[in-house]
Amino acid sequence: MNGRGLGRKGRPVSRKAGPAKPIVTNGPGKRGSAEAAAESDAFDHWLEDKLRNAYSSVLEEPIPDELLKLLQQRLSD
């Protein structure tokens, strides 16, 4: 991908940026790294539950025979 990836909303993002900014752990109104990590974990669990509820029935459906044939052909090439 030539050092580029996709960011929010599918827009290209350069990977040439400098090092990530550290999370400030002190000071008034600043979130500590433990608080930010807990918030991130909570969001990850919420999102995982929502996606599982929305798509679990789709994942349980059998793979169509035509798609399996295409995959087998591709793997044997």
CYANA upper distance limits for C-alpha pairs under 8 A (distance plus 0.5 A):
  1 MET  CA      5 GLY  CA      7.37
  3 GLY  CA     14 SER  CA      7.04
  3 GLY  CA     15 ARG  CA      5.87
  3 GLY  CA     16 LYS  CA      7.53
  4 ARG  CA     12 PRO  CA      7.02
  4 ARG  CA     13 VAL  CA      6.21
  4 ARG  CA     14 SER  CA      5.32
  4 ARG  CA     15 ARG  CA      5.96
  5 GLY  CA     12 PRO  CA      6.17
  5 GLY  CA     13 VAL  CA      5.81
  5 GLY  CA     14 SER  CA      7.11
  5 GLY  CA     15 ARG  CA      7.49
  6 LEU  CA     10 GLY  CA      5.65
  6 LEU  CA     11 ARG  CA      5.84
  6 LEU  CA     12 PRO  CA      4.97
  6 LEU  CA     13 VAL  CA      5.92
  7 GLY  CA     11 ARG  CA      5.83
  7 GLY  CA     12 PRO  CA      6.45
  7 GLY  CA     13 VAL  CA      6.05
 23 ILE  CA     31 ARG  CA      8.34
 23 ILE  CA     32 GLY  CA      7.43
 23 ILE  CA     33 SER  CA      6.44
 24 VAL  CA     30 LYS  CA      7.02
 24 VAL  CA     31 ARG  CA      7.32
 24 VAL  CA     32 GLY  CA      6.62
 24 VAL  CA     33 SER  CA      7.64
 25 THR  CA     30 LYS  CA      7.35
 25 THR  CA     31 ARG  CA      6.82
 25 THR  CA     32 GLY  CA      4.50
 25 THR  CA     33 SER  CA      6.40
 26 ASN  CA     30 LYS  CA      6.80
 26 ASN  CA     31 ARG  CA      8.00
 26 ASN  CA     32 GLY  CA      7.01
 31 ARG  CA     35 GLU  CA      6.74
 31 ARG  CA     36 ALA  CA      6.83
 32 GLY  CA     36 ALA  CA      6.72
 33 SER  CA     37 ALA  CA      6.48
 34 ALA  CA     38 ALA  CA      6.65
 35 GLU  CA     39 GLU  CA      6.67
 36 ALA  CA     40 SER  CA      6.59
 37 ALA  CA     41 ASP  CA      6.60
 38 ALA  CA     42 ALA  CA      6.64
 39 GLU  CA     43 PHE  CA      6.75
 40 SER  CA     44 ASP  CA      6.63
 41 ASP  CA     45 HIS  CA      6.70
 42 ALA  CA     46 TRP  CA      6.67
 43 PHE  CA     47 LEU  CA      6.52
 44 ASP  CA     48 GLU  CA      6.53
 45 HIS  CA     49 ASP  CA      6.67
 46 TRP  CA     50 LYS  CA      6.76
 47 LEU  CA     51 LEU  CA      6.61
 48 GLU  CA     52 ARG  CA      6.49
 49 ASP  CA     53 ASN  CA      6.60
 50 LYS  CA     54 ALA  CA      6.64
 51 LEU  CA     55 TYR  CA      6.44
 51 LEU  CA     56 SER  CA      8.31
 52 ARG  CA     56 SER  CA      5.68
 55 TYR  CA     59 LEU  CA      6.90
 56 SER  CA     60 GLU  CA      6.90
 57 SER  CA     61 GLU  CA      7.24
 63 ILE  CA     67 LEU  CA      7.41
 63 ILE  CA     68 LEU  CA      7.34
 64 PRO  CA     68 LEU  CA      6.96
 65 ASP  CA     69 LYS  CA      6.69
 66 GLU  CA     70 LEU  CA      6.81
 67 LEU  CA     71 LEU  CA      6.72
 68 LEU  CA     72 GLN  CA      6.61
 69 LYS  CA     73 GLN  CA      6.60
 70 LEU  CA     74 ARG  CA      6.66
 71 LEU  CA     75 LEU  CA      6.64
 72 GLN  CA     76 SER  CA      6.65
 73 GLN  CA     77 ASP  CA      6.85
